[in-house]
Amino acid sequence: MKEQKLSIETDIILDHLGLINIGFASIDHEIFKQAADRIWDAIISGSTIYTAGNGASAAIAQHWACDYTKGCSDLESGFKPRVVSLSANIPLMTAISNDISYDEVYAYQLERLADPGDVFISISSSGNSPSVVRACEVAIDKGLDVIALTGFNGGRTRDLAHYPLHVDIQEYEATEDVHQAIMHMIAKYLRAK
């Protein structure tokens, strides 16, 4: 009985690692570099980087703001990323959702906060979350560049993005793991640069 349990656990681990490896292999290296360079340029110019997602993707958006504000800052050199997670202000999100529509929860914030030259990073495994799609549309209208982290077939945000960082996996868990790693890899790229 114990051997069967160990086998199931081993199968789950190997299957998950296999999917993650497929996801990493599917990332377009040139688009990754372009997206990382665009983030670099935004930071150097003093522009703001906005992130947003739903569910676990909202957690990645908040992690992005945390790691870049804290882990990538270097006050001596003046390298000060300004990263804002639109998923972080719960009172504002509930007010927008209640009074307008959840589909507008990120777009509404971008309409009021973002300036041309800023960057919007959308995180959506399906690429079709209405609130994230709508935010991409508003970001483009306002003159922001859009970086989209997607999985599955990429959905609408992949088509809208200037820099589509697509992970070709058909599963949420592994896609989210690779999205988190992309966030960390870009941070490493920025620190090395």
N, C-alpha and C positions, 0 to 999 in steps of 0.2 A: 504494500500500500504506500509506504513512504517513497519507494522508487518511482511510482507513478506520479506522485505529487511533485517530486524533484524534476521529473521529465516535463510536466506541464509548465512549471516555473521556468525551466530552461528554454522550452519552446517559446514562451512569451517573451523572454529576454532576447533570444536570438531573432525572433520575428520583429520585435520593436527596433533593435539595432539595425536589422536589415532595411527596414523602412526608412530609418533616419539616414543611413548611408545612401539610399536611393535619392532621398531628398537633397542631401548635400551635393551629390553628383549632378543633379538637375539644375542647380543654380548657375545662371549665366554669369561667368566671371567678369565679362566686360561691363555688364549692367551693374553688377555689384560694385565694381570700381567707380563707375560713373555716379552711382548713388552715394557712395562714401565720399567722393570728391565734392559732390553737390552739398552734402552735409558740412564738410570742411569749409567750403566757400561761404555757406550761410553763417557759420560760427565766426569766421574771420571778419565778415562784413557787419557783424552785430545783429544779424537777422534772427528771428525766432523760429524754432522748429516745434511744430505741433504734432502730437501723436494721439491716436484714438483707435478704439476697437471695442468689441462687446465680449462679455464673459471673460474667458481666459485671455483673449486678445486685449481686453481692457487692462488686465494685470500686466501684460507685456508692455503696453503703452505707458503705464505708470512706472514700471521697472526701467524703461528707456529714459524717462525723465530723471529718475533717481540716479542711475548710473552715469549719465552724461553730465548732469549738473555737479555731482560729487566726484565721480571717478575720472572724468576727462578734464576737469578744470585745472588750470595752472595759472594762478594769479601772478606769479613772477613774470611769466611770458605774456600775460594778458589773454591767454586762451580761456575764454569763459563761455561755454555753451549755454544758450538760453533755450531750454527744452520744457515745454508745457504739455502735460497730459490733459486733454479735454475730457478724459474719463475720470478725473480725480475730484471734481467739485460736485459732490452728491446733491447738496441743496439746489444748486443751479440746474443740474441735470433733471432732478425731479420737477422743478418748476417748469422747465421747458417742456418736459414730457407731459405733464398734467395740463398745462395751459395751451400748448400748441400741438405737439405731436412728438412721439419718440423719434420718428424719422428725422426730425430737425435738431436733435439734441447736440450734435457736433457742428452742423452747418450754422446754426444760430450763433454759436460761440465764435466760429471763424469769421462770420460776417462782421462781428463787433470787435474782434481782437487782432485779426491778421492784417498784415500789410503786404503790398507787392514785394516780391523778393524773399518772403518767408518760405518755409518748406512745410508741407503736410505729409506725415507718414501714416498711412492707413494700414491697419492690421486686421485682416479678415481671412480666415481659412477658406471659406467659400468664395470670397470676393463679392458676395451679393448682399451683404447686410445692408438694408435700406438706409440706416443712419450713416453708415460709412460711405456708401455710394453717393448719397446726397452731400456729404462733407467734401468728397472729392470734386463734385461738380461746382460747389461754391468756391473751393480753393482755386480751381482753374479759372473761374470767372474773376476772382480777385487778383490773379497774377502770381499765384504760388506754384511752385513745382511740387508734383505729387510723386511720392515713393510709395508703392503698394506692395505689401507682403501678402502673398496669397498661396493657396493650395488648391487641391482638386483641379478644376479646369481653369481656375483664375477668376472666373466671373466678370462682372462689369468693372470692378476696380482695376483689374489687370488691363483691360482695354482703355480705361481712362488715364492710367498713370503715365507719367513721363519716364519713370524708372520702375518697371514691373519686376520685383524680386519674387519670381514665381518658384514655388516648391512643388514639384510634380509628385505629390503623394495623395492618395485617396482616403486619408484617415485623419481625423482631427488631432488625436494625441501626438502623433509623430510630426505632423505639420507644425503644431504649436511648439514642439521642442526645437525644431529647426529654425522657426521664427525667432525664438529666444536666442539661439546661437548666432543668428545673423546680426542681431542687436549687439551681442558681445564682440563678434568679429569686426564690425564696423568701429566699435570703440577701440579695439586693439589697433586697427588701421590708423585711426586718428592719433592715438598716442605715439605710434611709430613715426608718423609723418611729422 
